Amino acid sequence: MAVSFPKCPSSPLPPLQTRNRAWSSPLSAPVQVGDSSKWALLEATKRCHLCVSATNGGSAVAPVEPSKKVQDSGTKTTPTDHSTKVENGIRPTVFSSNEFQDLKTGPDNSGRESTVSITVVGASGDLAKKKIFPALFALYYEGFLPKHFTIFGYARSKMTDSELREMVSRTLNCRIDQRENCDAKMEEFLKRCFYHSGQYDSEAHFVELDKKLKQHEGSRISNRLYYLSIPPNIFLDVVKCTSLAASSENGWTRVIVEKPFGRDAESSAALTRGLKQYLHEDQIFRIDHYLGKELVENLSVLRFSNLVFEPLWSRQYIRNVQIIFSEDFGTEGRGGYFDSYGIIRDIMQNHLLQIVALFAMETPTSLEAEDIRNEKVKVLRSMKTLEIDDVVIGQYKSHTRGGVVYPGYTDDKTVPNDSLTPTFAAAALFINNARWDGVPFLMKAGKALHTKRAEIRVQFRHVPGNLYKKCFGTDLDRATNELVIRVQPDEAIYLKINNKIPGLGMRLDRSNLNLHYAVRYSKEIPCAYERLLLDAIEGERRLFIRSDELDAAWALFTPLLKELEEKRIAPELYPYGSRGPVGAHYLAAKYNVRWGDLGAEH
Amino acid sequence: MTILRFYQRPSSLSIAFSSRHERSFSGSSELVTLTTRRNQCWRFSPLKSSNGSPLAGASWKDDGKEMPVPKVPDIGSQLAENTVSITVVGASGDLAKKKIFPALFALYYEGYLPQHFTVFGYARSKLTDEELRHTISTTLTCRVDKRENCSDKMEQFLQRCFYHSGQYGSEVDFCELDNKLKEKEDGKLANRLFYLSIPPNIFVDVVRGASRSASSPNGWTRFIVEKPFGRDSESSSELTRCLKMYLIEEQIFRIDHYLGKELVENLSVLRFANLVFEPLWSRNYIRNVQLIFSEDFGTEGRGGYFDHYGIIRDIMQNHLLQILALFAMETPVSLDGEDIRNEKVKVLRSMRVLKLDDVVVGQYKGHTKGGKSFPAYTDDPTVPKGSLTPTFAAASLFIDNARWDGVPFLMKAGKALHRRGAEIRVQFRHVPGNLYKRKFGTDLDKATNELVIRVQPNEAIYLKINNKVPGLSMRLDSSNLNLLYSERYPREIPDAYERLLLDAIEGERRLFIRSDELDAAWAIFSPLLRELEEKKVVPELYPYGSRGPVGAHYLAAKYNVRWGDLSDSS
């Protein structure tokens, strides 16, 4: 049944049929009954369901009670029963049970096709150019997009469609392993790209967009995905306008938002509240692109489909877990945004914490998104609030090496001269549950360090009563097993084991049981954005962050962040390109940990 | 503990010993000594001591002169006067030429032999020292990674090699050997090692002659014997009984060269020096264990010896069973030879006696492939036409103890198969309640983890794990966490004989088989072997170069096992 994707299909496959994910197999899974049944009530007269909410005293859509959820599946639907619900976030229009069936089984069963319109809001931005459009093209190239789709760029700048295409085309490239028909494909893809210029807070402009979208969608069932590639302060404006003026009338409307999701628990909650005035939880796709990384995806597979790992996955065998992120460059003149957030908010509280949650969660009931997210929330809520004693922060200073001068963080013109914003942080976290009690989870994230790397290191306990202890020197913990999952660069998994050095002596050595992705899997690993965009199109929420997860994540970090700012804690300075502040070692030592990435072998 | 560099030739013996220090689990207590004798053969009844050295005591008289050697402890000064004489009995044989002399030279080259040593060849043929040296020199090679001074070293080594011609049953001839040895030993503390590279029917004669007439007067005297150790329980215990008339247990070094293989040595390290393996090492997680040995050639005109023993005696009852015992044993108290052998015996004694139903035997037949025809076993002129001797066998064994109850240990050994190899495969159970089970088809057991320890060729350890195929879909793949020895350790891995010879010289008994182990091993196989012979069970024929008789699959299926080496992925 596996449909692999190395070959570009001669014609794009029907939507949803190309992927083969157990938990989202669209052919077998019944369409979920969501909780937007209220929309149907508004349907007949109102162009936009949310307009009605607004007219109802300007209040948000009343929360839907669970009891109101329509339990009907398609087969029960009668042509007159317009309260039928389809997939979450899908706004039903007047359609028959036949049409309903169509949604379930794909477009080929009836005359009515579905289409997806992807609107990149903030199309002229960097992320859009570098990541989003290329990811969309890759999906198209690989045949993962539905047969009919439309891509719109939306931004304030005046541009024509062809100017957008010109801009987009510069960053498109074909995957290295498939260059066939690349130009032709690119041409076809660009033809589906359009541009609409408008203000981010103007409903009128979004109404125009809506018209254009309708034109492209024709009579198809329209699904709309908005990618908000814009600064957080205009998130709400855009969400308001899109949902009021440019929601799909007969399919789903989803919004992808990227971090930052607030600066702390309060602002995050306010943002969520704001979004929920216009959107349902099901419509919000909070992206954390780290969750789309191949090896993070693989983490669950490793844990749950291998017998050899699960028995070891607890405080009984694991001594500590390290989650390490480092970049080998600084802000390089683009520190404006960063300076108001800092490394803890930028990397730790989201990317690294999400990895911890995935790593440490109990076995979910199934691979369904909600089951996984339930388990992740449980981990986050079991975690001890981070205290200032368990954190070390740093900031890089300038450094001259080999005649080259590397600037300090505060040398960045976009950064205030007296900025105390950490560009490095290390923290020790604890999960106070039965599985992990007492096991330190160490996180470390920094900019302008000596390597670029993201990895998870699991250090095991030493062998009790080790027969070979004479061979290990005094510190048995220095020769323990270690499982390393290197997320980037050079994806790899390896398990450090002790074995005998071949020869007549009995010298032990730590060698690696290795899996180098580049060696075993020659195909290029897809970019995280491709996976996440595709998931959003398919309604697969596993890799997106739910509101309660976000709340729990902020709850862990907010007190610390407040304290750092209130007390104006000065970061420890470290030279650009170094291994970071030595304070990180002392933090680790406090919990009897030794950073695995800074050992002698590196 | 200090770790000295290995491959640096020590300038004195004391360094030679300390460079091995990290493996010195047995002390050098046997260097505690005694009396020296000169110019006289020892003609009394067998000597025994607790450690393989001649007994300390007044009986060691030497024409009235008694030369008490100080009772030791200062190893440094003692060792300088120490020498070891290695006598290869059966020096003109194949094993001696191909394995023993080259292994001795490698040890010499690497600096593992004591500063003063002598190598003697002993056999019936008349040869001069020069002729022996010439014979030997044709098979000596330097390790591939160090060719420096190779011919110098070889020359020096050959200067220490001598030959003595004698009958295997003649005490007088051994007495002459003793005189020659003494001459070379030159008053030093003499340790003597006899390597019996001869047919089993003359083991006892040689042991008698050598132990009576050529035992070391003041150091230890040890005998290395190689399989076959009898044909069954009775003949084996008879052999042991006879050996023990002249030797004590500590003097007998029963070699199983498989135990000297690098990865077999590493097996204990893997188990006991890694936290991640030990929790899995039981019936709770391990579904079955497979011990597989295959050769890609037949007897090739040398089937005379083999026909008399068959593959079960030749490979299974010793090599594979030894690996199994090492694999399955409980954690020993220490790495001392006796502690490890105690645990191995416990495993062997917990094993169920093998029944005919749990065995499949096979014999290769002729096969023509690509215009080339490969002979059948019975085409070998040294094999009787009607021979029923198995050249292939598969067996399932069980260890009825708390750790392994119900886990099948499958063994398979054969000649003239499609490839050459020896490996241990550990198949784990399937993940209970696997979240990804829809990815695995109907048979969850086909996608379980598997640990493979490849002993030869291309030494490797790998763990098969399930992981996601990179990409946007969720396809699972079984990939390997790998350790290829040739990549990580480019240096050549020493031959098993080097390790074992060195161990024998050092008195390290961990890798040698004790009498009670041997008895326990025979007890498992003897009833089966007798039944096979009594009932004249006909082996299943399989073509030369094939994967062996299909019966092996049915045997595996009976215990819900699938051979790991014959699946598609391997």
Interface residues (C-beta under 8 A of the other chain):
Chain A: A2 V3 S4 F5 T18 R19 N20 R21 A22 L139 E142 F144 E294 E297 N298 S300 V301 L302 F304 S305 N306 L307 V308 F309 E310 P311 L312 Y317 T363 P364 S366 L367 F460 R461 H462 V463 G465 N466 L467 Y468 K470 C471 F472 A479 T480 N481 L483 E491 I493 Y494 L495 I497 N498 N499 K500 I501 P502 G503 L504 G505 M506 R507 L508 S511 N512 L513 N514 L515 Y517 R520 Y521 K523 I525 P526 E530 R531 L534
Chain B: M1 I3 F6 S19 R20 E22 R23 L107 E110 Y112 E262 E265 N266 S268 V269 L270 F272 A273 N274 L275 V276 F277 E278 P279 L280 Y285 T331 P332 S334 L335 F428 R429 H430 V431 G433 N434 L435 Y436 R438 K439 F440 A447 T448 N449 L451 E459 I461 Y462 L463 I465 N466 N467 K468 V469 P470 G471 L472 S473 M474 R475 L476 S479 N480 L481 N482 L483 Y485 R488 Y489 R491 I493 P494 E498 R499 L502
